């Protein structure tokens, strides 16, 4: 085992903490949302919608009262019985430092987002599975998302990126980690059409077609009337299937967001969502969209839609016949925008078009998410006797202001549309596929890549179960007993399950140990073998059989290809040092020993430290290059400390002291940090950056921890 000289690092951090303890200014908390988590309600006793009001400059207006509004259902005035303004604006804060001086492989630690203080929940859907997806549009979408992550994303945002082209489980993970999101955004690109989409080549408009035996049709192409009719029928069929398919993917996103409380914002970036054919309205697509918007409204989801094609030129091109070609293009663009307009209009969002820089509408839409009005009324007896659509109009009595609200609802109550509650294993698997961790049993997951000669590649997971929520029952001989059901799946980038398990564990303990469990909880440890390199999504759900409480967690883990000889740092853990200078390091355990008791919260799974304590950090470095003369690696190590996503102590690269002989292909190393007695309580992240001076390669990893009582 190697050992880093960390005396200077301990001193510098202790000195910093002693002067920074008074540097933090408390920030005012935003107005909390109502205790009832439902924003939109559709019941026989109350219909309630959210609305946003802006002035002529697009700024949100937040000081209106009930007398400024009027509500109509199907043209009939309604008496407003519920009215409030919910402030959701977070305290002013800047994004974490993103300047990277040590190389592109440095992973920046995000601020830890606690469920009880999380900020905006933002979803981006890139419609790259659309037959008419263009090269320019997909490029613009990619650049907009990269810019959002770099410049607009706040530390406590939870963000996910979906793609309609099959999608990736990695992109369906809500996270505040900018590194993961940047990786997802950079993968967005235009792909050549496949299957029924082969007639599209990535341009905005259909290409000019030639048929030397046919006559000129007046539409800018050469083809017979019979060929034209056949082509149009095929294109209409493709459009129908494409629109319904895209709506299906969006419906999947909405279904997941419906399990999350509060108002949620979704951005759809697309080249178009047509609802009409040459024969008129595409009834199948229109009905699918109406069902989607109704589900989105009940789930309190707002859609902002963006035409990614930017400013469109309608000028004649090539052999086009002037006016007729321009009219055709205008009509074609209008048709493709129908669905985008209606999706935003029906859910209280905004449709943005003719935007050459797509980060601008994203910024504009988010500027409106500072709060919203809740406006409700008691519906009459006729409202739910028919399943027809009920049109809602929320109007302002001040003509100088503009309101954005939802368009209405189908004549069904929330109870009729709510999914059936699952029980047994179905409930566990439902928790696993949920877009955000299941609220209930407090489950905290810490997972990382590990490798050894015996096991090969594994994902090692440490799960902390909050002891204050666990239910133990009396057992024989003065013991206490608890039973836990655990389900876990590991997904690859194609959303394929590469490993899963379903286990039931019975944990027995002497009654005298119960106070320790209540204080520190239990640790669940498991290893999952991984054969191939790549990025994986490990998802886990735990249910306490006694209390029936259930919790879930998930994490993205990068599994490197160690055969490519690139340097890689993994397995970074922190734990407290005991009086003898020793500390706990995670190791492999058998499934029957997965649950364990801990006598301290300063362990790798919990990571809660007291002021004035010494913590040890340990990690494994793979594939360091050995010097041909000394057979030893030449490395530098830098230790940085972050608080709430902001760097507060930047260490200098130091040369590690490695014990000889050392195997450069697998170096286990550690160091120490002393926390000052006056350190401010809160969430921190420790970052380790290692540079191989022989290959000029850099690798890094971070781990979060808490300082408290």
Order of alpha helices (4+ residues) and beta strands (2+ residues): alpha-beta-beta-beta-beta-beta-beta-alpha-beta-alpha-alpha-beta-beta-beta-alpha-beta-alpha-beta-alpha-beta-beta-beta-beta-alpha-alpha-beta-beta-beta-beta-beta-alpha-beta-beta-beta-beta-beta-beta-beta-beta-beta-beta-beta-beta
